[in-house]
Structures are given as C-alpha cells and as structure tokens.
Amino acid sequence: MSEETTHFGFKTVRSEEKAAKVADVFHSVAAKYDLMNDLMSAGIHRLWKRVTIELAGVRQGQTIVDIAGGTGDLTAKFSRLVGPDGTVVLADINASMLNVGRDKLTDSGLIGNIHYLQADAQYLPLPDESVDLITIAFGLRNVTDKSLALASMQRVLKPGGKLLVLEFSKPTNPLLARVYDGYSFSVLPKLGQLFAGDADSYQYLAESIRMHPDQETLKAMMNEAGFERCDYQNMTGGIVALHSGVKPA
Amino acid sequence: MISATLGNFLEQLSQTLPARDPNGLKLSQLAVASATNRLQALVDLALSEAPVTRHQLSQLDDGTLAISVTEPTVEVHLSVIENRLNLQVYTTQEHTEQATRSRAQLTGSASALGALMGGEQKHSFAGSGVAATGDLAWLGQFNALLANIDIDWGGILARPFGDVAGHILAKGAKAAVEHGRRTLERSATNAVEVLQQEWQWLPTRASTEKFDRQLLELRRGADRLQAKIDYTLRQRQRDQSEQN
C-alpha cells in the first residue's frame, strides 16, 4: 500500500477519504450505538470496559481524556472517580456520537467536570504534558494513521501518564477464531440491518477489526511511539485486547 | 492405521482446544488494582470527613512516600498532592525507579512494617527492622499527620441514617473497634502463653534423638530375630525332608 492510501474495512481508499467514510458510518449508527453494542457482544463490552476502568487506577483531581469516547460509557465512570477537582475530556471526531454522549451524560446528571471536544486523535488540540490518563476504547482501528495518533497521545500525556487502548484484536484460539469469523460476517451485518437498519456499517465494523494490527504489532507501535512498559492483556480469548503503556518520566 | 488416524484427529483437536493464554487477563493484577481502588475510595471518604487533616495535608509539601515491602514484594506509594492522599500499589519490580524518585522511602518486611504501623508511635526506626531513607523531616511530618487523623464518623453515618442514629452508630462502631483491638491484643498474648505452656510438655531434642536411637536398635533386633526364626524354620524343614 502506498503512503496515500489506507484501509477502510477490506477496501483500500485514499487516506484523506477514510475519515469521512468512518464519519458516515458513525453518523449512521450513533443513535443505536449503545443498543447495538449490547446486542453484538451480549453485554460483555461492559465487562471489558469495567476491567479498563479498574486497571486505569484513576485518582481524584486527575485529568483524563477519553478519545473516541462515543456515547461516554468510560467518561461517566471517570467523571465520578476524578471528583470535582478533576477533569474528563470526552473527545470524538464524530459530532453525532459526541452529541449522543453529551445528551446521555447530561441526562445522568454528570456535569461540571466533563468537557466535550470534537477532535481528530492524530492531532489532539491539547497542551503538551497536560493529561494523566488517555483511554481509547474501540476507536484506534478507525484512525487513519495510528502511529500519528499514538505520537499525539504521547505528546499530551504528562511524564508517567498512562495510555490504555481497548480494541478488538486477534483471537488466540483457532476454533474461537473460526466461530468469531462466522459470527462477524454472517450474523453481525444482519443484526445491524434488523436493529439499526444499516447492514453496511456493521459489515465495515467486522472488516475493520480484521484489518486492525494484532496484539504484538500494536504493542510494537506503542513502543515506537515512545511509550515504555508496553503490555497487553487479552480478554474473551483475544477477541479484545487491552494495551497499556506509560510515558517515560 | 486407525490409531494413526485417531492420533492425527486428537492432535488437531488439541490444537483447537483453548490453551492457557500467557497474555490473558492478569487476574492478580486486576485484583490488586481493584482492591487499591476500593481502598483509595475509603481514604477519600475518610479525608472528606477530616477537614483538619485535609488542611494539614495542604500545608505539607507535595511528595510521595514509597513503602517497599520486601517479603512479599509489594510497593505502596502514598502521594500527597495538594490536600489529597493518593494510593498506588505495585507488585512488580518495574516501579523501583519510581521509588527512588519518591521523597521518602520505607523498606522492610511486611511483619516489620505492620508492627511499626500498628504499634505505638515511635520516634526512631532503630531496631524496628525498617529502613527509612530520603527526606526524613518530611516523613516525620507526614507520619504525625496520619497518626493524628481525626475522622468524623458521626458525620459520615449521619448522611444515610440521620443525626441521632448516626451519632449512636458511630459511638457503637468506635466501641466495637476498640473492643476488637483489645481482643486482638489479648488473643495474641494468650496465644503466646498457650504456646509457652504447651512447649514445656513437648520432649526435648536430646530425648527425641535418644528415642530415635532406641527405636532403631529395636528395629534391628526385630530384624535379627526374624532372620533367626527363618533360618531355624528352613533348618527344620531340611531335617524333616532328610528323615523322610
């Protein structure tokens, strides 16, 4: 693949087109995003996020950025954990997702320490060394240039700050991989069509997961971006992996 | 042929069965993180009801006290940030570099550190089995602050139960904690006494060794007797067969 092209699912598109195409997908699914997450994962995504929150080790007064925060699942929890002296920034490139997240959090009474930011993860509009923790849950695979995004995150983290990447990955068991493939390409688009009226977006979801770097590759990319103590933990047999890295102090 | 096919099938099956994933969820790490988060929530709750301690914390210079437990290997970081106290627990060696950057360090075994923290306030670490390094003046101020922490339990309990019930519950809880502490101390003393008394009834090392030697001699004597009986029986059988 040349430098000017990138993946959009299994298709190869020009780099500058990917963001718009991904935006179309999420504009389309934003309204039913939470419902579809529960349906597609049978609710397990809540456990994956719970593990992420526990391992984040958030403390009062910290500044946290939840990139590709979508409908604000992680932000809601972080907002309570950092308390009134802390700050949580819910960042998403997609205005529709951000609107859904903002409405949901405001309706839950979570106001005061949450800020909303429509931003591209590759070019975070935040000062250097200003953030204690960055999380990006199920968002990195949609980013056009992942290395650029990781470098941008590394820049805004304070020394000793932590990055947590929760993302679909490669199942470690061949049998599970076969079952998962069948589910992703046969059941997922049909679920999307049935409940969200959009099969194409969920077809893209399945394809984008397959094109995302596997566990070891992403770990190497984090190392290259300047993170240290990079590690990952597989969940649900590697369907999802939680990568972590720390900015050198 | 059949066994080869079966073996092939079993091999293929074993490859598809889930093996232990070395990169699977590290449950011990998750458990430590969860426990630390819950403990931090308790510290936050306690500080929210201890305005004097919060004020004293804000007067104290920011810094981290690293408590390195040698057995088992655990590192606890208590960080003073403005008027907050942040807690982190690490079980790996990777945080040693952070410990060296901390303002003060306490190093010792779990029992030595536990005895230091659970016992009376001490003015010296000499003979305690705990080594203290770094900014000891800051450590002294931090220690005094923690020792004098005064949590308004009545205030905490008044919120869900009301003022009167909260006051009664707090009084009861304080009495229960005090009773528990005394019982624990008494239990420890009693346990030591029981051990000392029972110890007197146990045989000494010399008498155990003597008994062991006597037992060995008895076993050898029994073996010799058995051999003699066997020999006599064989001799008798031989005599009888010659007579016949």
Interface residues (C-beta under 8 A of the other chain):
Chain A: V51 E54 L55 G57 V58 R59 Q60 G61 G83 D85 G160 T172 N173 P174 L175 L176 Q215 R229 Y232 Q233 N234 M235 G237 G238 A241 A249
Chain B: Q15 T16 L17 P18 A19 D21 N23 G24 L25 K26 Q29 L30 A33 S34 T36 N37 Q40 D44 I81 E82 R84 N86 Q88 E94 E97 Q98 R101
